Amino acid sequence: MSMSTGRHPAFFSFSSLILIAPLCIIGAIIGTELITTLGITTNTSLIGALAGMALARLPMAMFAHYKSTHMQNLAQSAISAATFGAGNALLLPIGIPFVLGRMDLVGPMLLGVFLAMLVDGYLLYRMFDSEVFPAEGAWPPGVAAAEAIKAGDEGGKKGLVLLGGLAVGVIGSIGAFGLPVIPMSAFGVAFIGNIWALTMFGVGLLLRGYSSTVLPWLTPGGDLMKAYIPHGVMVGAGLVALIQVVMLMMKRDSAITGTRTPAAEVRRTIAGGTGAYMAIAVVIALLGGLFTEMSLGMLILFIIYAAFAALIHELIVGLAAMHAGWFPAFAVALITLVIGMLIGFPAPALCLMVGFSAATGPAFADMGYDLKAGYMLRGYGTDPEFEREGRKQQMFAAMFAFVVAGVVVLLSYKGYFAANKVAPVDRVYVATIKAGASWEVAKQLLIWAIPGAIVQFLGGPQRQLGVLLATGLLLLNPIAGWAVLVGVVLRIVWTRMTAGQKQSEMEVFAAGVIAGDALYSFYDTTSRTFMPKK
């Protein structure tokens, strides 16, 4: 397979757009349907890659272009960006003012989150392969996509290992042979990600899943969420993580080689992103009429806090996605909402703020996955110029997909609202706004922020122990916790038995497991959405 010879396929070409434009429309429709029907958005990147592979095997010269693994990478980048963009970054946020009964805020929200989504994806493009978000990071779904594309291109032993992993992933996801349904992506991630971070992630999942049995003394009924314990842990871990990110940005660059992004450029990117988010917050506040409901001082505070919440949400989601392949975007947005309520913003401002915050993060994480896949397919940065060109083309593909997602949502959201279909988490946000927050909640956040901050500090910026512990605590999925920890144990056994000599085979197998889980999840969720049983 040629990784870095010749020119990288251009996104803005007829052969690229004739494949990718329809994929973007399909991906956006899938995203909007899944987020309103099931409340989740499945990863569709492998579908784009498979479409390119299928076309490449047609015996016609016009389809020969699709044999390029880099073209397949552009296809998978675009369809996944369209799916996450339409579902998570656009339709979910604009459902919040609808549920609140403020249709007049839907337009300002849609414009604001569309702009935020574009900034979100661009910031990751600029920060990828930096000290904060290194290309060597796990980014598990990206590894799965790259290994699937490489196996389709190379075949041989690697292809067989990948197929074996894929079969394991599908079998576990189906719950065959009397087994329970297992989130196999969590199992596969354990073989790829940072082992310390993933162990803490698994521990968090188990603590949340069995808190009523193991920790009944912490809160009545053992419900950690009602006591705001996961929220507090994430607040503490998130603040320390932000400080660690700032410290990494402050490092002096020395002997920067290859494609590594200098810290100075990361600083400029963060500064530019913060300015962009503040400008978007101003637009949302003005178009939403917040100046009529708040004093000038409170309006300025809203603009600053909304921009900060969007940025911290983006960074936390990105760090969790890089290390674990999972990210608690809904829950972290809920934390920013609760803090906004404690500050004292009125309901319309809270509605716009939490939607703005929720819009950042998913596109950021998805861009990281796709750039990781491209990085692997282009030879791990061995040809810096080819790598930079490839990243730029992937960025073009994602931005095009975001625009398509915006058009699809603009044309379809009234139909969803007429049928009273919104993302289920929108009703949670609105119920939280109506319930209000008390100083008892603030006390719980402060108390549990302390252990979160300590764990994050001890783990350091490379392990992100506090963020991953909080991520696990925010997700109710104990089976995933067992899957992660069993995977970690098997990874240790595999590594010791082979003395680390078959590390690459282990990662290919893990990528197959993740791919199998993703493909079955795609089939299962889309069949339940588009072909529901009577």
Summary of the structure (lengths in Angstrom):
residues: 534
radius of gyration: 22.1
end to end distance: 47.3
largest distance: 68.8
contacts: 2133
relative contact order: 0.20
helix: 78%
strand: 0%
